[in-house]
């Protein structure tokens, strides 16, 4: 039987990537979630990760994400939308 690595050791193997750009696509059999970065200078965004999953796991993911956002907002207040968050920022001159 293969030995299992301790959870702390497994976490060190996970690579974190920042994403501020998302796309979601689907067909009859699966969902594709693309994560990437979009830059303020207007250059084209870069997709760095694609997750492909079944409709049932996508629905479970949505439920998990909805619950997590609810918990965050309970602790820290309502999350403003992306456009609302940038409306107060003066344009660069």
N, C-alpha and C positions, 0 to 999 in steps of 0.2 A: 504494500500500500504506500503510495507516495506521501511524503511528509508535507503537511500544510505549513505555510509560513505564517508567523504571527501577524495579526492585523496591522500593527505599527509598521512592520517591515513592508507589507503590501502597500501602504499609503505612500511610502517613499518612492515607489515605482510609478505612481500616477503623475502624469504631466499636466499641469494646469495651463490653460490658454485663455486669454482675455478675448471676449467677443462683444461687439456692439452692433453687429449686423447679423441678421437671421433670415433665412428663407425656409419655407416649408412646402413640400410638394407631396403628392400622393397619386397612387393609381388604385386599382381594385384590390391589390394584395399587400401594399406596404406604404409607409410614410417615409419620406426622406427629410431630415432636418439638417440644414447647412448652417454652420457657425463661422463667422469671420470678423474681419476688422474693416471698417470704413473710415477713411481719413478726412479731416476737415478741409484739407486743401483741394478737395474735389476730385482727387485721383480715384481711380477705380478701386473698389474694395477687394479684399483678398479672402477667399474662403479657405479655411485651414482644417476644418473637420466636418465630416458628413456622417450622420448616424442614420441607419436604415433599420426600421422596426415594423412589426405587424400592427394592424389597426387596434387589436386588443391591448397590446403593450403601450401604444400611443395614448389610448384613453386612460390607462393606469398612470402614465407619465403626466398627463394633463391634470388628473385628480391630485396627484402628489404635488405638482407645481402650484395648483390652486390653494391647497392646504398650507403649503410653505409660505406663499405670499400673504395669506390671511394671518398667519402667525407673525410674520415680519411686520405687517401693518399694525397688528395689535401691540407689538412691542415698541415700534418706532414711528407710527403714524402713517397716514396714507401716502402711497407712492404716487408721485406726480408723473404724468405721461412724458414721454421723451420731448414732445413739442412744447409742453407746458414748462418743462425744466429749462429749456433753452430760450424761452421768450423773454426772461428777465436779464439775460446776458447781453450786454451791448455788443453790437457788431464791431469787428476789428476794423480799424481805419488805417 
